[in-house]
């Protein structure tokens, strides 16, 4: 749905032109340096469209977009649009979820009568002629999307893609030349409801984003709506081990759609029959597809959750008429992505990883993977809680999720798009936890200093969070390198 206050006569024009990949179309993105919009901008530029956009500061993504031919403004002011010649102004303005109605550039776009849309509307038109593979779920969607991208490309399919992380050798976005387009279907701000996927993957469904979905039922309803977007001849793939995904399947399967499942449960259509941890690697398992043996899957990335992610990708392979055996071989080469159990380095015998985990289930899974990869070693978990609303709503579960770590540091809450009203703090989270070695350290520098003074050889440090907690690990490595 457009967020303009009144209908705009150019609305049909820009959307039809985008669906046709009209190279004269001009698109302006406010918040172009963010993960979501920068990926869309990359696809648009590779398609040959005119792209401009703004952000408040330069980053590696804005630099790449400029190299691709995008016109980047490094401030968000009305003049970015009002100073353009009338024939150079954009046909449509795409905004990120973080752009408030008070943003001066957004206000200027409105005053000029330019259509202003969010991703949920824009992506439906951008991908209107593609066979969309959409990966949704509370956890694991970035990794699963990346696995599918690598698998398809190694099979010779030049699929387009948008991923919420960076995959080595692939980046985070590409227009692609095949009919297939793989996209991480983000539920935040209802983005995924703008998609019409031919193949939909649901990794799991666990209540999150309370600022968008105030109750678990509202979150579940959004996933039911997502399933409803799949055409009757489409394919839905879900994890048989996840209660939330099974609830969606029990509702959606009654609507005559093709539905297949994967997991460790014997009832799954793709069943991991005997999963076992592999030395210095991930999990391996024999697989059965509809009760028929189809070989083995051996993962290099740690954790049972990544075995399940790879199985989801294999189900996609089958839906694309690819060999399951060759898909398993490709996925066995998968080495992970940025900010997903990413090895940041080792200094003086201390190993540092970073992970995007910011939900209790993700934290638990990541710490379990660390324990699998580094048995017998002392594990430090450095947690940066993400947003006040999430911290408040998952306080008890988050406080319990640290059990896989020997030492726990909790930094201040990363506000992201929210404002601190003083009702919840990181100290509250620490107080709610029964962990015997947990402490609150306010700032990132202070956390790095504490670690540098207390870690010892063979320790493993994990920084966890969706904000800027990764900087703690980087600062720790620098301190150790310099003998501080």
Secondary structure as UniProt FT lines:
FT   TURN            9..10
FT   HELIX           11..19
FT   TURN            20..21
FT   TURN            23..24
FT   STRAND          26..30
FT   TURN            31..33
FT   HELIX           35..46
FT   TURN            47..48
FT   STRAND          50..54
FT   HELIX           60..67
FT   TURN            68..69
FT   STRAND          71..73
FT   HELIX           79..82
FT   HELIX           86..88
FT   STRAND          92..95
FT   TURN            97..98
FT   TURN            101..102
FT   HELIX           104..111
FT   TURN            112..113
FT   STRAND          115..117
FT   HELIX           119..126
FT   TURN            127..129
FT   STRAND          131..136
FT   HELIX           141..154
FT   TURN            155..156
FT   STRAND          160..167
FT   TURN            168..170
FT   STRAND          171..174
FT   STRAND          180..184
FT   HELIX           188..194
FT   STRAND          199..202
FT   TURN            210..212
FT   HELIX           216..228
FT   TURN            232..233
FT   STRAND          235..239
FT   TURN            240..241
FT   HELIX           243..252
FT   HELIX           253..255
FT   STRAND          258..263
FT   TURN            266..267
FT   STRAND          270..272
FT   STRAND          276..277
FT   TURN            279..280
FT   STRAND          283..289
FT   TURN            290..291
FT   STRAND          292..298
FT   HELIX           304..319
FT   TURN            320..321
FT   HELIX           324..332
FT   TURN            338..339
FT   STRAND          342..347
FT   TURN            348..349
FT   STRAND          350..355
FT   HELIX           360..373
FT   TURN            374..376
FT   STRAND          379..386
FT   HELIX           388..393
FT   HELIX           395..400
FT   HELIX           401..404
FT   STRAND          407..414
FT   TURN            416..417
FT   HELIX           426..432
FT   TURN            436..437
FT   STRAND          438..440
FT   HELIX           444..454
FT   TURN            457..458
FT   STRAND          460..464
FT   HELIX           470..481
FT   TURN            482..483
//
